[in-house]
Amino acid sequence: MLVLPSELTHAQAQACLQMLVQGLRTQSGSSVMVDASALQRFDSAALAVLLEFRRECLVAGKHFSIRGLSPRLADLAGLYGIVELLSAT
């Protein structure tokens, strides 16, 4: 399982995405879970990171899912019409 940091704004987006993609390379199995429960401070860049990482997972042939998606982030994803792409578990 890969873990998001407590803060993910535009300033941290590129580094966080790189960390996730590096972590993807170490994941065995057919699925990758991202734990978002630590994420407290974020902006729409967090959604961009998650969507890009989802795309990276799909390209690698892995199923992507999220655990611990906060109601605020889910609401933001709903506002953008992408909540169904972030299959929270």
C-alpha positions in Angstrom: 0.0 0.0 0.0 1.2 3.5 -0.9 0.5 6.3 1.5 -0.3 10.0 0.7 1.4 12.7 2.8 -0.6 14.9 5.1 -0.3 17.8 2.7 -0.8 17.7 -1.0 -1.1 21.0 -2.8 0.3 22.3 -6.0 3.6 22.8 -4.3 4.0 19.1 -3.5 2.2 17.6 -6.5 5.2 16.7 -8.7 7.2 15.2 -5.8 4.2 13.2 -4.6 3.5 11.8 -8.0 7.1 10.8 -8.5 7.0 9.0 -5.1 3.8 7.2 -6.1 5.2 6.1 -9.5 8.4 4.9 -7.8 6.2 3.0 -5.3 4.2 1.5 -8.2 7.3 -0.2 -9.5 7.7 -2.1 -6.2 4.1 -3.3 -6.0 3.6 -6.9 -6.9 0.1 -8.3 -7.7 -2.6 -7.0 -9.9 -3.8 -4.1 -7.7 -2.4 -1.0 -6.0 -4.0 0.6 -3.0 -3.4 4.2 -2.0 -4.0 5.2 1.6 -5.3 8.8 1.7 -6.3 8.8 5.4 -3.3 11.0 6.4 -4.2 13.7 3.9 -5.4 16.7 5.7 -4.5 19.8 3.7 -5.0 19.6 -0.1 -6.2 21.5 -3.1 -7.3 20.4 -6.6 -3.7 19.3 -7.3 -4.4 16.3 -5.1 -7.0 15.1 -7.6 -4.7 15.7 -10.5 -2.0 13.6 -8.8 -4.5 10.8 -8.0 -5.8 10.8 -11.6 -2.4 10.7 -13.1 -1.3 7.9 -10.8 -4.5 6.0 -11.7 -3.5 6.3 -15.3 0.0 5.1 -14.5 -1.5 2.1 -12.7 -3.8 1.2 -15.7 -0.9 1.5 -18.1 1.0 -0.9 -15.9 -2.0 -3.3 -16.0 -2.9 -2.8 -12.3 -6.2 -2.0 -10.7 -6.1 1.3 -8.7 -8.1 1.9 -5.5 -8.1 4.4 -2.7 -8.6 3.8 1.1 -9.4 6.6 3.5 -10.7 9.2 1.0 -11.9 12.1 3.1 -15.4 13.4 2.6 -13.9 16.8 1.6 -11.8 15.3 -1.1 -14.6 13.1 -2.3 -16.8 16.3 -2.5 -14.2 18.0 -4.5 -13.9 15.1 -6.8 -17.7 15.1 -7.2 -17.6 18.8 -8.0 -15.2 18.0 -10.9 -17.3 15.0 -11.9 -14.5 12.5 -11.4 -15.5 10.7 -8.1 -16.3 7.5 -10.0 -12.7 7.4 -11.2 -11.4 7.3 -7.7 -12.8 4.0 -6.6 -12.6 4.5 -2.8 -12.8 1.4 -0.7 
